Amino acid sequence: MTTLFISDLHLEESRPDITDAFLAFLKDRTFGIDRLFILGDFFEAWIGDDERTPLQELVAGALREVGESGTEIFLMHGNRDFLIGEDFCKRASATLLDDPTVVDLYGTPTLLMHGDSLCTADVEYQKFRANMRNPQYQKMILQRPLKDRQTMARQLREISMAKNQGKEESIMDVTPEEVVREMEAHKVQRLIHGHTHRPAIHDLEANGEAARRIVLGDWHSHAWWLTAEAGKEPVLDSYPLP
């Protein structure tokens, strides 16, 4: 009985090495396992299910094969791909998850998040996030022509990169108090998230008891994943990309 967690692959055409590593990861590790969770920023950008690039179709097909093997696949929005919709999920045999979501991980209630909402010190980003996650705003975006959305995605990426260069590292990490608040609100002792690109396992206290926050790594230079098995503590692992 095995469940795997990944996040922050940022799949894009300019990084075929990441795509190749992901396809190899699927082939070697995910067929026939219990569940695969992808906790956001799966793609570097997503402007609507109607785009259907060769990369998107390749990835959807590969996931579909995994799903057909009996593995349940779950996908959560990130800050880069929050417009992924039910059409893509259907093609990929995946189920879209709310952020946050609590799952039963072999007897342990576990809170799953992308992680960007935990970075409350970045006030400017949180305002941006609130706008982008507004269903009415998303509907307005998706009604625009495809070319307009492609231009918009490039502009937003450039703006984001420019703003992040001037921010302190601590601002872009999670706020410890917010972590505890979320864990206590959901009455859990374990949290798994991505977003920060700082893979680690942190011990803390929540609900008056020992707790653990597990941060998934991004796939910029290494493939990162978390393995959870019945009766064992989850293990964070990686290998360098070719």
N, C-alpha and C positions, 0 to 999 in steps of 0.2 A: 504494500500500500504506500504509494508515493504521490506527493503533490509538489510541483515546482512553481517558483515565482521568479519573474523577470520584469524589468522595466527599463525605460530610458535607452532603448536601442537607437532611436532617432534615425530610422531607416530613410535613406534617400539615394537617388541615383548616383550622386558623386562619391558614395562610399560603398562600392560593390563588395568590399572586403567584409563589411558588417553584415550585409545580406547573405553572403556565402557562409559566414560563421553561424548566422541564425538558422539557415536551412540545414547545416550540418548538426547543429544543436537539436533541432526538431527530430532529425533522422536518428540520432544516436541516443536521445534521452527521453523523448516524450511519447512515443507510440505505446499505447496500452497502459499508461500510468493513470492514476485516478483523475487528477486535475492539473491544468496549466493555467496560472494566473498571469496576465500581462497588465502591470499596474501603471499604465500611462506613458506618454511620449514614446509610443511604439514607433510612430513615424515622426520625422522632423517637422512635417507640416501636413495638414489635411484641410482641404477647402471644400469638401463635399463628396458624398459617395458617387456622384455622377462623373467625377474626373476619370477614374479607372485607367490609370497609367499601367504600362507593362509590369513595373515593380509591384504595384498594388495588386494586380491580378495574380502575379507569381506568388506573392505572400499569402493571399487569400486561398489559393489552390493548395499550397503546402499545409496551411492550417486545416483546411478541409480534410485532407488525408489523415492528419493526426486525429481529428474528431471522429472520422469514420472507423478508426482503430479502437474506439471506445473511450478515449480521453475526453473529459469535459474541458472546454476552453472558455475562459472568462476574460473580458477585456474592460479596462477602466480608462476613462479619459485622462489625458495629461494636459499640461498647459500649451502643448504644441498641436495636439490632435483632438481637441475637444469637439470637433464637428463630425467625428466618426459616427455613423448612424446605423440603423437597423439593417439597411440594405447590405452594407459591407459585412456586418456581423453574420448575416444569413449566408453570404457567399463563403465566409470563413468558418462556418459551423461554430460561431462564438456567441456567448451571451454577454450583453453589455451590463456592467455593474455600476451602481451608484457610488459616488465618492462622498462620504465614507460608507463602507459596508462591513458588517460583522459576519464572519463565517465560523463554522465549527471545524477546527483543524485537529482531527483525531482526538476529540474530547476537550480541546482547549479553545474557548471563544477567542477569536483573533480579529483585531480591527485592521482593515485594509484601507489604505489611502494612497493617492498619488503623492501627496506630501507638500504641494505648493501652498495649500491653505494653512499650513503650520508655520509658515515664514511670516509671521505677523509684524515683525520689525520693518519689513519692506512695505511701508504704507502705500507708496505709489503703485507698486505691483498689485496689492490687494484691491485697490480701486479698479485697476485695469481688469483684474480677474472677475470681479463682480459684474462688470459690464459684459465681458465676453461670455460668461456663463448664464446671462439672462436669455431665456428662451425666445423672447420677442426680438432681441438683437440678433440672435443666431438665425432666426427665421428671415430677418431682413437681409442678412449677409448671403444666405443660401439662395435668395431670390435674384441676386445680382448675376450677370453673365459670368461664365466660367473664366474668361480672360481677365475680367475685373478682379475676380477673387484671387487669381494667380498673382496679379500685380500687388494686391493688398497683402498677400502672404509674404512676398519678398520684402515689402516695405516694413511690415511689422517685425520681421526677423532682423532687419538692419537696425531698426530703432531699439529693439531689445538688446542686441549685442553692444550697441553704443552705450546704452544706459548701464548695463551690467559692468562694463569696464571701469566705471567711475564709482561703483559701490564697494563698501567694505565687505570682506568675506563673511563676517558675522551677521550682517544684515540679510544675506541670501541663504543663511542656514535656518533651521527650525528654531522657534522660540520655546525653550524648555517648559515654561509655564503653560503654553498652549498645548504641548504634547500631553502633559498631565491632565489638563482640562478635558481634552478629547477622550482620553482613556477612561477618566472617571465618569464622563457623560455617558459612555457606552458600557461602563462596568466591565472592563477587560484588563488583563495583566500583560497582554502582548499586542504590539503594534508593528505592522510591516508596511513600509512605504519606500518610495523612490524619490525622484526629483532633485535632490541636493547633489547627487554625484559624489557622495561621501560614504562609500560602503563601510559598514561597521555594525557591531552589536553593542548596544548601550544598556547597562543596568541602571534602573531608577526605582522610584517608589511612586505608586499610584493606588488609590483606594485603601491607603494604609498598609499596603503589602508590597513585597518585592515585585518588580515588573521589568519588562524587557522591550526595548525598541530596536527593531532590525531594519537597517537601511540598505536597500538594494543598490548595486553599482550600475553606472552607465557603461555602454559598450563602445566607448571611443577608442580605447587601446586594449581592453580586455573584455571577454565575455563573462558576465557575472550572473549568478543565479543562486537561489535559495532552495535547498531540498528539505522537505518536511516528511517524516515518516512516522507511522504509529509507534508510540512508546519511546520516541527519541526526541531530543532537542533539535530544532532546525539548524542546518549547517549552511553557512555562506561560503561559496566557492567561486573560483574564477580560473581562466587560463588566458594567456596573451593571444591577441588576434594575429594571424599570419602576417 
